Amino acid sequence: LFYETVNNGHGLPHDPFKSCIVPRPIGWISTVDGNGVV
């Protein structure tokens, strides 16, 4: 796949190619009870 970044011509306010890469999870958030069970 070759994606020309200089002459994109898609006419959208944001680059659609970036939506393939981001958003991505940065971290997992959970809790642990008093017994150490997730």
PDB file as gemmi writes it, atoms N, CA and C in Angstrom:
CRYST1    1.000    1.000    1.000  90.00  90.00  90.00 P 1                      
ATOM      1  N   LEU A   1       0.850  -1.176   0.000  1.00  0.00           N  
ATOM      2  CA  LEU A   1       0.000   0.000   0.000  1.00  0.00           C  
ATOM      3  C   LEU A   1       0.885   1.225   0.000  1.00  0.00           C  
ATOM      4  N   PHE A   2       0.626   2.139  -0.921  1.00  0.00           N  
ATOM      5  CA  PHE A   2       1.338   3.409  -0.958  1.00  0.00           C  
ATOM      6  C   PHE A   2       0.317   4.510  -0.787  1.00  0.00           C  
ATOM      7  N   TYR A   3       0.503   5.339   0.210  1.00  0.00           N  
ATOM      8  CA  TYR A   3      -0.412   6.445   0.497  1.00  0.00           C  
ATOM      9  C   TYR A   3       0.346   7.752   0.334  1.00  0.00           C  
ATOM     10  N   GLU A   4      -0.050   8.543  -0.632  1.00  0.00           N  
ATOM     11  CA  GLU A   4       0.603   9.827  -0.895  1.00  0.00           C  
ATOM     12  C   GLU A   4       0.105  10.849   0.114  1.00  0.00           C  
ATOM     13  N   THR A   5       0.985  11.284   1.015  1.00  0.00           N  
ATOM     14  CA  THR A   5       0.577  12.215   2.069  1.00  0.00           C  
ATOM     15  C   THR A   5       0.582  13.667   1.620  1.00  0.00           C  
ATOM     16  N   VAL A   6       1.355  14.006   0.612  1.00  0.00           N  
ATOM     17  CA  VAL A   6       1.425  15.396   0.158  1.00  0.00           C  
ATOM     18  C   VAL A   6       0.192  15.753  -0.667  1.00  0.00           C  
ATOM     19  N   ASN A   7      -0.204  14.893  -1.578  1.00  0.00           N  
ATOM     20  CA  ASN A   7      -1.341  15.147  -2.454  1.00  0.00           C  
ATOM     21  C   ASN A   7      -2.449  14.154  -2.113  1.00  0.00           C  
ATOM     22  N   ASN A   8      -3.127  14.382  -0.961  1.00  0.00           N  
ATOM     23  CA  ASN A   8      -4.124  13.405  -0.508  1.00  0.00           C  
ATOM     24  C   ASN A   8      -5.432  13.514  -1.281  1.00  0.00           C  
ATOM     25  N   GLY A   9      -5.952  14.707  -1.531  1.00  0.00           N  
ATOM     26  CA  GLY A   9      -7.132  14.903  -2.356  1.00  0.00           C  
ATOM     27  C   GLY A   9      -8.420  14.276  -1.847  1.00  0.00           C  
ATOM     28  N   HIS A  10      -8.483  13.889  -0.575  1.00  0.00           N  
ATOM     29  CA  HIS A  10      -9.716  13.278  -0.073  1.00  0.00           C  
ATOM     30  C   HIS A  10     -10.759  14.321   0.288  1.00  0.00           C  
ATOM     31  N   GLY A  11     -10.361  15.579   0.534  1.00  0.00           N  
ATOM     32  CA  GLY A  11     -11.307  16.656   0.801  1.00  0.00           C  
ATOM     33  C   GLY A  11     -11.955  16.608   2.168  1.00  0.00           C  
ATOM     34  N   LEU A  12     -11.450  15.810   3.059  1.00  0.00           N  
ATOM     35  CA  LEU A  12     -11.997  15.702   4.405  1.00  0.00           C  
ATOM     36  C   LEU A  12     -11.200  16.588   5.359  1.00  0.00           C  
ATOM     37  N   PRO A  13     -11.836  17.056   6.447  1.00  0.00           N  
ATOM     38  CA  PRO A  13     -11.112  17.926   7.377  1.00  0.00           C  
ATOM     39  C   PRO A  13      -9.984  17.210   8.123  1.00  0.00           C  
ATOM     40  N   HIS A  14     -10.091  15.891   8.286  1.00  0.00           N  
ATOM     41  CA  HIS A  14      -9.060  15.113   8.974  1.00  0.00           C  
ATOM     42  C   HIS A  14      -8.616  13.973   8.070  1.00  0.00           C  
ATOM     43  N   ASP A  15      -7.402  13.540   8.273  1.00  0.00           N  
ATOM     44  CA  ASP A  15      -6.821  12.489   7.446  1.00  0.00           C  
ATOM     45  C   ASP A  15      -7.461  11.133   7.778  1.00  0.00           C  
ATOM     46  N   PRO A  16      -8.138  10.476   6.832  1.00  0.00           N  
ATOM     47  CA  PRO A  16      -8.776   9.186   7.119  1.00  0.00           C  
ATOM     48  C   PRO A  16      -7.768   8.071   7.374  1.00  0.00           C  
ATOM     49  N   PHE A  17      -6.541   8.214   6.915  1.00  0.00           N  
ATOM     50  CA  PHE A  17      -5.521   7.192   7.144  1.00  0.00           C  
ATOM     51  C   PHE A  17      -5.151   7.102   8.618  1.00  0.00           C  
ATOM     52  N   LYS A  18      -5.213   8.230   9.317  1.00  0.00           N  
ATOM     53  CA  LYS A  18      -4.882   8.237  10.742  1.00  0.00           C  
ATOM     54  C   LYS A  18      -5.919   7.484  11.564  1.00  0.00           C  
ATOM     55  N   SER A  19      -7.146   7.396  11.092  1.00  0.00           N  
ATOM     56  CA  SER A  19      -8.167   6.670  11.840  1.00  0.00           C  
ATOM     57  C   SER A  19      -7.906   5.172  11.837  1.00  0.00           C  
ATOM     58  N   CYS A  20      -7.101   4.694  10.912  1.00  0.00           N  
ATOM     59  CA  CYS A  20      -6.707   3.284  10.916  1.00  0.00           C  
ATOM     60  C   CYS A  20      -5.694   3.008  12.015  1.00  0.00           C  
ATOM     61  N   ILE A  21      -4.933   4.023  12.385  1.00  0.00           N  
ATOM     62  CA  ILE A  21      -3.855   3.853  13.353  1.00  0.00           C  
ATOM     63  C   ILE A  21      -4.298   4.263  14.754  1.00  0.00           C  
ATOM     64  N   VAL A  22      -5.044   5.328  14.878  1.00  0.00           N  
ATOM     65  CA  VAL A  22      -5.514   5.806  16.167  1.00  0.00           C  
ATOM     66  C   VAL A  22      -7.029   5.867  16.144  1.00  0.00           C  
ATOM     67  N   PRO A  23      -7.787   5.818  17.140  1.00  0.00           N  
ATOM     68  CA  PRO A  23      -7.348   5.734  18.525  1.00  0.00           C  
ATOM     69  C   PRO A  23      -6.905   4.329  18.896  1.00  0.00           C  
ATOM     70  N   ARG A  24      -6.004   4.254  19.807  1.00  0.00           N  
ATOM     71  CA  ARG A  24      -5.528   2.973  20.309  1.00  0.00           C  
ATOM     72  C   ARG A  24      -5.548   3.031  21.829  1.00  0.00           C  
ATOM     73  N   PRO A  25      -5.745   1.915  22.480  1.00  0.00           N  
ATOM     74  CA  PRO A  25      -5.777   1.937  23.950  1.00  0.00           C  
ATOM     75  C   PRO A  25      -4.409   2.312  24.511  1.00  0.00           C  
ATOM     76  N   ILE A  26      -4.409   3.194  25.472  1.00  0.00           N  
ATOM     77  CA  ILE A  26      -3.163   3.631  26.096  1.00  0.00           C  
ATOM     78  C   ILE A  26      -2.901   2.818  27.358  1.00  0.00           C  
ATOM     79  N   GLY A  27      -3.930   2.414  28.051  1.00  0.00           N  
ATOM     80  CA  GLY A  27      -3.760   1.634  29.273  1.00  0.00           C  
ATOM     81  C   GLY A  27      -5.071   1.000  29.678  1.00  0.00           C  
ATOM     82  N   TRP A  28      -4.980   0.014  30.515  1.00  0.00           N  
ATOM     83  CA  TRP A  28      -6.164  -0.655  31.030  1.00  0.00           C  
ATOM     84  C   TRP A  28      -6.376  -0.198  32.464  1.00  0.00           C  
ATOM     85  N   ILE A  29      -7.618   0.154  32.800  1.00  0.00           N  
ATOM     86  CA  ILE A  29      -7.950   0.627  34.137  1.00  0.00           C  
ATOM     87  C   ILE A  29      -8.894  -0.384  34.769  1.00  0.00           C  
ATOM     88  N   SER A  30      -8.545  -0.840  35.964  1.00  0.00           N  
ATOM     89  CA  SER A  30      -9.402  -1.772  36.690  1.00  0.00           C  
ATOM     90  C   SER A  30      -9.236  -1.523  38.183  1.00  0.00           C  
ATOM     91  N   THR A  31      -9.993  -2.263  38.963  1.00  0.00           N  
ATOM     92  CA  THR A  31      -9.894  -2.156  40.413  1.00  0.00           C  
ATOM     93  C   THR A  31      -9.586  -3.522  40.999  1.00  0.00           C  
ATOM     94  N   VAL A  32      -9.055  -3.507  42.209  1.00  0.00           N  
ATOM     95  CA  VAL A  32      -8.732  -4.737  42.936  1.00  0.00           C  
ATOM     96  C   VAL A  32      -9.401  -4.637  44.300  1.00  0.00           C  
ATOM     97  N   ASP A  33     -10.072  -5.717  44.721  1.00  0.00           N  
ATOM     98  CA  ASP A  33     -10.714  -5.689  46.029  1.00  0.00           C  
ATOM     99  C   ASP A  33      -9.702  -6.005  47.136  1.00  0.00           C  
ATOM    100  N   GLY A  34     -10.164  -6.077  48.357  1.00  0.00           N  
ATOM    101  CA  GLY A  34      -9.294  -6.318  49.505  1.00  0.00           C  
ATOM    102  C   GLY A  34      -8.567  -7.649  49.469  1.00  0.00           C  
ATOM    103  N   ASN A  35      -9.127  -8.636  48.754  1.00  0.00           N  
ATOM    104  CA  ASN A  35      -8.490  -9.947  48.632  1.00  0.00           C  
ATOM    105  C   ASN A  35      -7.541 -10.030  47.443  1.00  0.00           C  
ATOM    106  N   GLY A  36      -7.399  -8.962  46.704  1.00  0.00           N  
ATOM    107  CA  GLY A  36      -6.513  -8.951  45.543  1.00  0.00           C  
ATOM    108  C   GLY A  36      -7.146  -9.496  44.280  1.00  0.00           C  
ATOM    109  N   VAL A  37      -8.477  -9.611  44.272  1.00  0.00           N  
ATOM    110  CA  VAL A  37      -9.183 -10.129  43.106  1.00  0.00           C  
ATOM    111  C   VAL A  37      -9.533  -8.961  42.187  1.00  0.00           C  
ATOM    112  N   VAL A  38      -9.245  -9.139  40.924  1.00  0.00           N  
ATOM    113  CA  VAL A  38      -9.542  -8.085  39.957  1.00  0.00           C  
ATOM    114  C   VAL A  38     -11.011  -8.074  39.643  1.00  0.00           C  
TER     115      VAL A  38                                                      
END                                                                             
